[in-house]
């Protein structure tokens, strides 16, 4: 940090040595307040009037459970707002978690329009790029690099000549409660070998911007925040004596480029994770939904599938959507979460769950707790205040109401549902889904809709914390329409993340390969849905997709031939042998982060002694691929899966540090193991 009497505190360097600071004047905190605005007119969130006037007041340091904590307090003499920047770091992780606390020490209310969680002058240079990932339903994790001095970046306007910073910025933002609904809440800014990576740890709306600065020709600023007035209809009234806390952000630093920054974020995610022994054992889960029962389960369909899943080595069996519906049109009737009697005659759902237990597995159910269908009796049983509303009208999206978890009746309803299913039915796994969003939010008891939404987001996390504390032996999956809410407010708590709803096994590889850029490999639930009648190479392709992370199994295993089933069990057996490696592995990308249409896709998962390498080939003709494996002395390379199909003839060249493989016509895939010298 650098503090002077005539300027706000700033970050002088981050993860570098004091002798090598970043030149730049971006203040540590930006705060936009009604009645104060900007000190220099622009449409971005720099040069805020309050942020410009903040001055150093004090700082403290302490340790807390292995975390080193720094608190830096600044004051604005005009509004008497106090900004405290909090930094938490573990000595072994090259990253820091940070947020801002704004305290009103004055005598009049202040209306906040934006509070930065992190702000700093960022690495710069002619080659500086911003890396971010578009995230759409069934098309997740599509990374793209934007040259900051390119046509889509920040133009050099000769700000010294104008004596003025530019007015615009390179903005990335997400609205509503799908925190990864348009973009992943993860970014990287790289210049040469220096890279910063960051993630926004919030289950709602957020924004970051990259700005050109006058501090030098290639100087840039970064400002990261939660919801804002301009983007998300967020205002918050801060009464005298009150404190507002911004959403947390983690920032990682690397001198080995973007891959190093993403590896550092991987270690930070593990540091942030709440230990959960049942989920941390990485059990093998079978789910009956994807390309299988597709939300239409019955006893007749489930029993043979349960038997087959057990023979394949599954340890949990999740009955997905539809278990609560008698009529077959369940979308707008959800909310009671009572088992169907028509779907499960002769013993009901209990018979199915008992059959799962009898086959040596633990039973699970799909649940979408935060919504109530417009036809559900719960829509009338709960008070109106338990639902999100705007202008006095309930918010309706796709024939669903959305619960407002600030209200005790909403939380009590969900607690009773989860506790009943666990205590009365022995449910040991929940797939928590979330398929609709409320838009800007709810304006009941809030200054604006975004204000109500942020309070709901935080109430949702508090509700989850209560559920997890009461049911420590239950495994909880974070789904949310595939991966539309894969942030580390959620994933620091929950056990795994469904990486996509993508049903085409040929389109899944770039999603699976890129997933560890945004989440832990051991949390990346990649669907493998082998089907009877698949060609052996197609079957291997979908199984490698699962093995590239947390294998999440589906498919009509009960209809397979013996040869098909052996290919499946070879993969499930392998997953159990290598799953402990996932929990300590660093991801890297020998072909770069994948493009959506790339024929060749690869993901490496590196431990201290070996590398597990997944390679997919989607080209129509045989090929020869060369993959860069940096800083890896190699003693041996072998195929881990499938060993019985065409040999890709992996060859290692120590002079070029490249691995060459020769796949046949795609789609096809292999999982290789690279051993380091002992």
Secondary structure by P-SEA (a helix, b strand, c coil): ccccccccccccccccccccccccccccbbbbbccccccccccccccccccccbbbcbbbbbbcccbbbbbbbbbcccccbbbbbbbbbbccccccccbbbbbccccbbbbbcccccccccccccccbbbbbbbbccccccbbbbbcccccccccccccccccccccccccccccccccccccccbbbbbccccbbbbbbccccccbbbbbbbcccccbbbbbbbcccccccbbbbbbcccbbbbcbbbbbbbbcccaaaaaaaaaaaaaaacccccccccccbbbbcccccccccccccccaaaaaaaaaacccbbbbcccccccccccccccccccccccccccccaaaaaaaaaaacbbbbbbbbccccccccaaaaaccccccccccccccccccbbbbccccaaaaaaaaaaaaaaaaaccccccccccccccccccccccccaaaaaaaaaaaaaaaaaaaaaacccbbbbbcccccccccccccccccccccccccccccaaaaaaaccccccccccbbbbbbbccccaaaaaaaaaaaaccccccccccccccaaaaaaaaaaaaaaaaccccccbbbbbbccccccccccccbbbbbcccccbbbbbbcccccbbbbbbbccccccccccccccccccccccccccccbbbbbbccccbbbbbbbbccc
